[in-house]
Amino acid sequence: MIVLYQQGLEDVAAQLSAMGYRVHPMSSRIPADAVLYVSDLRGALHVRAGARGTAMVCARGLNAAQIAAALARRGCAPLF
């Protein structure tokens, strides 16, 4: 699964990478299966979707294990 992350989430991204996820900064502009964001929802909405769409996950207050669980079920945190 390809996961893009917002600037400031590098620590969580490194942990997800260690779990086997392919993580890249949001600025890489590659098609993604999921996007992790905290505050820049507008930037997150402009990513290129993967073949099965893109899960939007608000990472605010979540640790890497909780994010991985959301990614596994392709669940999304509330936008508001």
C-alpha angles and dihedrals in degrees: 000000000000113000125188118202135200120244109274095041095086094119093053090044091055090051092049089049089055087053090057102264119135103234129188134169115265089245091067089080095208122145108275138200091204140012126208115206138164107183111348101080091152091059091045091054091058098062121114111256123237122237092277096038129261128284113218111214122186103214095192108133094357126120124217093266092053091047091049089052090051090048092049092055092034087233123158132217118235113277093219 
